[in-house]
Amino acid sequence: MLLVVGQIGKPHGIRGEVSVVVRTDEPEERFVPGSVFVTEVPQDRRVSTGPAAVASGVRYEVPKQLVLEQIRWHQGRGIALFENVYDRNVAEALRGVYLQVDSASLAPPEDPDEFQDHQLIGLRVESASGEVHGTVERIEHAPASDLIVLKKAGGGTALIPFVSAIVPVVDIAGGRVVVDLPEGLLDL
């Protein structure tokens, strides 16, 4: 399974550098020179993946992989240079592209209370009494805390703060997340 570890932002300068919004807890391990990232163009962005993408009069197609040549950190973001991206216009064509790694290449977290997003997706969400509320659709990483996006059993979605007071048990082997929800949370 591919995991998003970053997203390319706007170009930085004229030599092909781009800002990278980091989406991993371990950027110093994921973003090292030589790292290979699988690219994904978001459907809601106007980034072209076809041969019609033109930069500086030269056709450019977002490659399936990008290799990190160098990175430096500035104000919480990475400023990255990828192999074969040495022009601001080509860098602009990469804006919005997701950088992904294969989950099989990642070491499991050492902390037993730490989970990778892909481990939680699809788990059954239930109360302590066994009432099934739905399944984990995805994890949103908000500034205050992570949020479980619940795909409700009756249809629709709800957000559940991923904090120990509300999510006391995560049982990956048992395929479930036990929640102690405040009254009315699923009605929001």
C-alpha positions as CSV (number, residue, x, y, z in Angstrom):
1,M,0.0,0.0,0.0
2,L,1.3,3.4,-0.9
3,L,1.4,6.1,1.8
4,V,1.5,9.8,1.2
5,V,4.6,11.3,3.0
6,G,4.5,14.7,1.3
7,Q,3.0,17.0,-1.3
8,I,4.8,19.3,-3.6
9,G,4.0,23.0,-3.2
10,K,5.0,26.0,-5.2
11,P,8.4,26.5,-6.9
12,H,11.1,28.1,-4.8
13,G,13.5,30.1,-7.0
14,I,14.4,29.6,-10.6
15,R,16.5,26.4,-10.5
16,G,13.7,23.8,-10.1
17,E,13.5,23.7,-6.3
18,V,10.0,23.2,-4.8
19,S,8.5,23.5,-1.4
20,V,7.3,20.2,0.1
21,V,4.6,20.0,2.7
22,V,5.6,17.1,4.9
23,R,3.0,14.5,5.9
24,T,5.0,12.2,8.0
25,D,6.2,12.1,11.6
26,E,9.7,11.2,10.5
27,P,10.8,13.6,7.8
28,E,14.5,13.1,8.6
29,E,14.1,9.4,7.6
30,R,11.8,9.8,4.6
31,F,13.4,12.8,3.0
32,V,17.1,12.0,2.4
33,P,19.0,12.4,-0.8
34,G,18.5,9.4,-3.0
35,S,14.9,8.7,-1.7
36,V,12.6,7.5,-4.4
37,F,9.0,8.6,-4.3
38,V,6.0,7.3,-6.3
39,T,4.0,10.3,-7.6
40,E,0.3,10.7,-7.6
41,V,-1.5,13.6,-9.2
42,P,-4.6,14.6,-7.2
43,Q,-7.8,14.6,-9.1
44,D,-8.8,18.0,-7.9
45,R,-5.7,19.8,-9.1
46,R,-4.9,21.2,-12.5
47,V,-1.6,19.3,-12.7
48,S,-1.2,17.6,-16.1
49,T,0.1,14.1,-16.4
50,G,-0.3,13.8,-20.1
51,P,2.0,14.8,-22.9
52,A,0.1,18.1,-23.3
53,A,1.9,19.5,-20.2
54,V,4.2,22.2,-21.6
55,A,6.9,24.1,-19.7
56,S,9.4,26.4,-21.4
57,G,8.3,25.2,-24.8
58,V,9.3,21.6,-23.8
59,R,6.7,18.9,-23.3
60,Y,6.7,17.6,-19.7
61,E,4.9,14.7,-18.2
62,V,4.9,14.1,-14.4
63,P,7.1,11.1,-14.0
64,K,5.8,8.0,-12.1
65,Q,8.7,8.4,-9.7
66,L,10.8,11.3,-8.4
67,V,14.3,10.9,-6.9
68,L,15.3,13.4,-4.2
69,E,18.6,15.0,-5.1
70,Q,18.8,17.4,-2.1
71,I,16.7,19.0,0.6
72,R,17.0,21.7,3.1
73,W,14.5,22.8,5.8
74,H,13.0,26.3,6.0
75,Q,10.2,27.4,8.3
76,G,8.8,23.9,8.8
77,R,8.8,23.0,5.1
78,G,11.3,21.2,3.0
79,I,12.9,22.9,0.0
80,A,13.6,20.0,-2.3
81,L,15.4,19.5,-5.6
82,F,14.5,16.4,-7.6
83,E,16.6,14.7,-10.3
84,N,15.8,16.1,-13.8
85,V,13.8,19.0,-12.4
86,Y,16.1,22.0,-12.9
87,D,13.7,24.7,-14.2
88,R,11.0,26.8,-12.5
89,N,8.4,26.0,-15.1
90,V,9.0,22.2,-14.8
91,A,8.8,22.7,-11.0
92,E,5.5,24.5,-11.4
93,A,4.1,21.5,-13.4
94,L,4.7,19.4,-10.3
95,R,2.7,21.6,-7.9
96,G,0.2,19.6,-5.9
97,V,1.7,16.2,-6.7
98,Y,1.7,13.7,-3.8
99,L,4.9,12.0,-2.8
100,Q,4.3,8.4,-1.7
101,V,6.3,5.4,-0.3
102,D,5.4,1.8,-0.1
103,S,4.2,0.8,3.4
104,A,6.1,-2.5,3.2
105,S,9.4,-0.5,3.2
106,L,8.6,1.2,6.5
107,A,9.6,-0.2,9.9
108,P,6.7,-0.6,12.4
109,P,6.4,2.1,15.1
110,E,8.3,1.3,18.3
111,D,5.6,2.9,20.5
112,P,2.7,0.5,21.0
113,D,0.3,3.5,21.1
114,E,1.4,4.8,17.7
115,F,-0.2,3.6,14.5
116,Q,0.3,4.2,10.8
117,D,-2.7,5.4,8.9
118,H,-2.9,2.4,6.6
119,Q,-3.1,0.1,9.7
120,L,-6.4,1.8,10.8
121,I,-8.2,2.1,7.5
122,G,-11.1,-0.4,7.3
123,L,-11.1,-1.2,11.0
124,R,-14.6,-1.6,12.6
125,V,-15.5,1.3,15.0
126,E,-17.6,0.1,17.9
127,S,-18.7,1.1,21.4
128,A,-17.5,-0.7,24.5
129,S,-20.8,-2.6,24.5
130,G,-20.2,-3.8,21.0
131,E,-22.5,-1.5,19.0
132,V,-21.0,-1.0,15.6
133,H,-20.9,2.6,14.4
134,G,-19.1,2.0,11.1
135,T,-15.5,1.7,9.8
136,V,-12.5,3.9,9.6
137,E,-12.5,5.5,6.2
138,R,-9.2,7.5,6.7
139,I,-7.3,9.6,9.2
140,E,-7.2,13.4,8.9
141,H,-4.2,15.1,10.5
142,A,-5.6,18.4,12.0
143,P,-3.5,20.9,13.9
144,A,-5.1,20.1,17.3
145,S,-5.3,16.4,17.0
146,D,-5.8,13.6,14.5
147,L,-9.3,12.8,13.5
148,I,-10.8,9.4,12.5
149,V,-13.1,9.8,9.5
150,L,-15.9,7.4,10.3
151,K,-17.9,5.9,7.5
152,K,-21.1,5.4,9.4
153,A,-23.0,2.1,9.2
154,G,-26.2,4.0,8.2
155,G,-24.5,6.1,5.6
156,G,-22.6,9.4,5.7
157,T,-19.4,10.3,7.6
158,A,-18.5,11.7,11.0
159,L,-15.3,13.0,12.6
160,I,-14.0,11.4,15.8
161,P,-11.1,13.0,17.6
162,F,-8.3,10.4,17.9
163,V,-7.5,11.0,21.5
164,S,-7.2,8.4,24.3
165,A,-10.3,9.7,26.2
166,I,-12.5,9.0,23.2
167,V,-10.6,6.2,21.6
168,P,-9.4,4.1,24.5
169,V,-8.7,0.8,22.5
170,V,-7.2,0.2,19.1
171,D,-7.1,-3.5,18.4
172,I,-5.5,-4.0,15.0
173,A,-5.3,-7.8,15.4
174,G,-9.0,-7.9,16.3
175,G,-9.9,-5.5,13.4
176,R,-11.6,-2.9,15.6
177,V,-11.4,0.5,17.3
178,V,-13.4,0.9,20.5
179,V,-14.7,4.4,21.1
180,D,-16.4,6.1,24.1
181,L,-18.3,8.9,22.2
182,P,-19.7,12.0,23.9
183,E,-23.5,12.1,23.3
184,G,-24.4,13.6,20.0
185,L,-20.9,13.4,18.4
186,L,-22.1,11.3,15.5
187,D,-25.1,13.6,14.9
188,L,-22.8,16.6,14.0
